[in-house]
Amino acid sequence: MKFVLIDGIRTLQLDLITTAALALLLLMLGNHIRKKYTVFQKMTIPASVIGGFLCSFIVLILRVTNVLYIEMDTTLQLPFMLAFFTCVGFGGSFKMLKTGGRLLIIYLASTWILAILQNIIGVGLAKTLGIDPLLGIMAGTVSLVGGHGNAAAFGPIAEQAGAQGASAVALASATYGLIVGSLLGGPVGDWILKKNKIDVTSDAEQAISTDKSETTTEMKNGFTTDRFLAHLTFVFVFMAGGVIFSELIAKLEIKNFAIPSYVGAMFLAIVFRNINDKKQLFKMDNQIVEMISDIGLGFFLTMAIMTLKIWELASLAGPLIIILLVQTVFLFFFVLFFVFPLLRGKKGSTDSYDAGVLSGGFMGWGLGIAATAFVCMSAIVEKYRKSSPKAFLIAPLCGAVFVDIVAIPTIIFFISLFS
């Protein structure tokens, strides 16, 4: 940690350890605030969102008043994200997927439809408001379904095609999406459950996890350092495998195709999980996996939110703000009148609760990222004390992996069409 002068402004540079310590303190603070002020629990706002936003707004105020700039080292954000998605993969039992087959197909089809519609809305409004249609694409699927990763990747491509400031617009739109998605996902899912008067029976005897149907009691009977270390080792091995797998795919230089390291890690973990179910190569304790997953998600999302460059939103001009607001309202009604009814099926269906949880996750994902969906759903199941293993398996798989089957070609097609 050190103070330096950058462009005449005093800047505090936080190193890796200090940034990590701050993220953990903010996560704990978020948990404390959430427990002390029950309004956050009633609104299903996650602890990582509370702590992260508190920091990002303080950083924003210090910056806009030119009192102090703060720069943080986010190196550890990727490893914790990798750990989280690897643990999601360890919960990816094909038996569970079979039981949620209908929900998986509907949710996946909904992500594909949204990926197309967000671009149509973005382009249509851009033309109506008299701005470059490519900027409408940047404020559509690129930033909302794609997040900061796609924003950074496609922004320069749009600029090369003639759209000035496309990168700034894409990154600012992605920032908007992460903020609003994190805040709306949980409350929307909760509101849908209440509005439809879905009877939710609390599952107090089971811990909230991504695979409740196979929860073990080993944590209660004898949690040991050796057991935890064995699971942590497996997680890190598959994290490394995901990185290697991603690099091998990149070396193939397949046009417009890439697999992020976290996706590779999740797929490898899914493959191992299902082989292990049959061969019993390793006795997997789901509660330990859940513990590592919770830590990874909490740390990763807290760091992602606390380091948001909220001042980038200043680059969004009036027309682009209108586009993003319309995208948000459209997504809400899309979830309410399309996604939830299809997921629920007939009234009284056993999928009703899962449909509500998935709908909250879809609202968070449709503006943010896959991890946003996960944390929004976590807030819902924590409030109702009832798990939703189908939702926690389906949302990350569809929102982080399979959506790109349609989303990436759609983005490329629209950019080519309006260049």
N, C-alpha and C positions, 0 to 999 in steps of 0.2 A: 504494500500500500504506500502510495507516494503522491505528493502534490507537484503538478507541473503547470506551466503556462502554455496554453494552446490558443493561438490567435488572440493573445492578450487576456484570455479568460482563465481564471484559476480552475484547474481540473484535478479532481481526485480520481486516481487510477487504483482500482481495487484488484489485487492479484487473485489467482485461482482459489487459494484457501480462504481469503477474506470474503470473496463472492459466495463461496459455498457455505461458509458460516452464516452469512447474512440470509441466504435462501432458507436455511434450516430454521433460523430464528424467526423469519417471517412465516414459515409454515406452522411453527409452534404458536406464534402470535395469532395466526388465523384460526387455529383450533381453539385457542383460549377465547377469542372474541365470539366465535360461533357458539361455544358452550355458554358463555356468560349472557350473550344477547340472543335470546331464542328466536328473534325475528329472522335472523339469518338461516336458522334451521327450518323455520316455517316457509321461508322463501327458497329453500333448497340451494343456497349459495355455498359452494365448496370452500374449505379452509384455504386451499392454495390460491384461490381467486381473491379472497379477502386480503390475505397477506401480500400477495403479489401486486395487486392494484394499489394498496396503501403505499408501497415503496415506489411504484412507477409514477404515481401522482406527486409524491414529494420530489422525486427527481425532476419531473416536469416543471414544478413551481420554481425550484432552484435554478433551472436552466433558463426559463423565460424571463426571470428577473435578473439574469446574469450574475447571480450570487456565486454559483458554483456549478461546474459541469461534473458529472460522475460517469466514469467508464468502468465497465465490469468485464471480468474474464469469464466467459461462458463455456469454457472448454469442457467442464464436467456435465454440461447439459446433454450432450450426445450419449455418453456412457449410461446415464440414468434412463434416458429414453430407450436405449437399446435393452437395458435390463427389464424395463416395463414390458416392452413388446415381446421379449423372449418369454417372460412369464405368462403373457397372454397365450403364446404358442403352446406352452406346457399345459394349458387348460383346454387346448383344442382337440377334444376327443371326437372322433368321427361318430361315435355312438350318440353324443350330444347333438352333433349336426343333423343326424338323421331325425331325431325327435323334433328339431326345429326347422325341418326342411321347408315347410310352407313359409315360415317367417323369413328364412334366409333368402328365398327366391323373391319375395315381395320387397324386402328391404333393399336387396341388391338392385332390382329393377327400378326402385324409387331413386337410388343414388344415380343411376344412369340417366333417368329422365331429368332429374334436377340438373345434372351436368350439362345437358343440352339446353334446358329452359333458361338457366342463368345467363348463358351467352346470348340467347334470343332476346331476353329482356334487356341485357346490357347494350346490345347493338341497337335495338329498337328505340330505347330511350336516348341513346347517344345521338342518333339521327334526328329524333324529335327535338332534342335540346340544342342541336347545331354544333356538336363536337365530333371529333374523329371517332368513327365506330370502333377502331382498335382500342381506344381508351375505355369504351364500353365493355369490351372483352376483358380488359385488365381488371375492371370492376365487376366482373362476372365470374365465370368458372375458374379463370386463372388464379385469382386471389381467394375466392370464397371456398370452392371445393378444393382447390390446390394448395392454399396456404402460402406461407412465406417462401417455401421451397420452389414452388412453381412460379411465384411472383418474381423471384430472383432469376429464374431460368428463362421465362418468356418475356420479361420486361425488355431486355436488350434486343430480343428478336423483333418485338413490335417497334422499337425505336429504329432499327435498321430498315423496317418497312415504312418508315416515315412518320410514326407517331411520337412527337416530341414529348418528353417527360413521362413516357409509358412506364419506365421502371419505378419512378417515384410514386406514380398513381397505383401501380400494382402492389408495392410494398405498403403504402398507406392503407389501401383497401384491405389487405391481409391483416394489418394491425387492427383496423376497425372490426373485421370479422372475428378475430380472436377475442377481442374485448366483449363485443355484443353477444357472441355465441356462448362464451363462458358465463355471462350474466343471465341469458335467457333460457338456455337448455333445461336446467333443473326446474325453474318455475313453470315453464310451459308443460313439461311432462307431468308435474304435480297437478297443475290446473286441469289437464286433460283427464287424469284419473278422477279428480273430484267432480268435474263437469259431467262425466259419464257414470258417476256413482258406482264405480267399480269397487266391489267388496274385496278388501285386502286383508287377509289373515296374517298377522305378524308371525314370523318364524323365529322367535326369540332364542330357541335352543341351538340354532345354527348360526355360525359366523357368516357375515356377508362376504361372499367371494364369487369368483367367476365359475366355480364348479361345485355348487353346493351338494349336488347329488352324490358326490364321491368324497365328501369331507371325512377326514379321519380324526381320531381322538388322540393321536400320538403327542400333540402339543400338551395336552392335559396330563397324559401319563408319563411323559419324560422327554422334555425338550433339552437337548444337549448341544454343546458347542460343535461336536463332531457332526451331528446331523445337519445343523445349520451350515457348517462349512462345506459339507458334501453337496448340498443343494446350491450354495453360492458358487461353488466350483463349476457345477453343471451350467448354471446361468452364464458365467463368464466364458466358458468354452463355446457355448452356442452363440454368444455375442460375438466372439472372435470369428466363429464360423460364418456368421452373417456378413461381417465385414469382408472376409476373404471371398465369399460367394458373390457379393456385390462387385468386388474388384474384377473377378473373373468374367462376369457378365459384361462389365465395362470394356474389357479388353477385346471382346468380340466385335465391338463397334457397330452394333445393330442400330440402324437409323431410327431416331425418335423412340428409343427403348432403353430403359435403365431400371435397375432394381435398387432402391435405397437399402442401406445396410440393415436398418431395423426390420424391413420386410423380409430380407433374407434370413435374419435371425429368427423371426417368428415362424417362417415356413419350416426351417430346419427343426425347430422345437416341436412343431406340430407333427412332423414326420416321426421324430423320436418318441413323442408321447404315444402315438398309435402303435408303433412297434413295441414299445415298452408295455402297453396294455396287454399284448398277446404273449410276449416273451418274459416279462417281469425281470428285465435286466437291472433295474434300479427301483427301489421302493420309494415312490414319490409321495411326499407329504404335502398335500394341497395347502395346508395352513402355513407352512414355511414359504411355499411359493407365493402365496397370497401376501405374506408379510413383505417379501422382497419386492413384489409388484406394487404394493401400496407405497413403500418408501420411494421406489423409482418414479412412480407417477407423481407423487406429491412434490418431490424435489424438482423433477423435470418441469412440471407445469408452473410451479412457483417461480423458478428461475426464468422460464419463458415469459411470464407475465411481468415480473419485476424489471426485466430488461427491455420491455416494449418501448419503442421510441414514439411515444404518444404525440410528440411535436410534429411527426411526419404527417399527421392528419391535417396539419395546416396547409399542406400542398393540395388538399382536395378542394377544388373549386365548387361553387354552387351546384352546377349540373351533376357533378360526380357524387356529391352528397345526396342529391335527389335519387340518383341511380341506386346507391347503396341502401337508402331508406326503403325504396320500392322493393329491392331484393329481399330485405328483411321482412317486410309485410307479406310479400308473396310467399316466402318460405313458411311463415307462420300458418297461413291459410292452406298451403300445400300439405303441411303436416297434419293440420286439423281435419281437413275434408278429404284428403287422399291417402296419406301414409297410414294414419291411425285406423281409419275404418277398414282398410284392406288388411292390415296386420291383425286387427281384432277379429274380423270375420263376423259370425253371428253373435248377437248379444247373449251374454252368459257363457261365452266360450272360455275355455281354460287358458287361452292365450291373451285374455284381456289385460292382465297386469303386465305381462311381458310386452304387449303392444304399447302400453302407456310409457313404460321405461324406455323402450326403443324409440318412441316418438320424441321424448325429451333428448335422447342422445342424437337423434337425427337433426333436431333444431340446433344443437350445439355444433354438430359436425358440419351442417350445411353452411355455416358461417365461419367456423374455425377449422379444427383439425381432428383427426381420429382420437387423440388423447383428450380433446375437449369433450367429445361425446362420452368417453369413458368416465371422466370426472363428474360430468353432469348426471349420468346414470347412477354413479356412486352416491351422490347426494340424495337422489330419490330413494334408492333402496335403504340407505341409512335412515332416512326419515320414517319409512314404513316398516323398517326392521324385517324386510322380506327380500330374499335374494331373487335374482333373475339370471340364472346361468346361461340361458339361451341368448339373452340380450348382450351379455358381456363377451360372448364368443362371436356373435353375428356382427355387431357394430364395428369392432376393430378390423375383422377380416374384410368386410365389404368396404368400409370407409378408408382403410389404409392400403388395401391391395387391389381388390377386384374392380373398384370404381375406375381405375386408370385404364382399364380395357376400353372404355368408352370416352372417358374424360380427356385423355391426352390426344387421341385422334380428333376429337371435337374441337379442342383448342387450336390445333394445327390447321384444321380445315377452315375455321372461322378467320384465323389470322391470314391465311392464304387468300381467302375469298375477299377480304376487305383491305388488303394491302394496296 
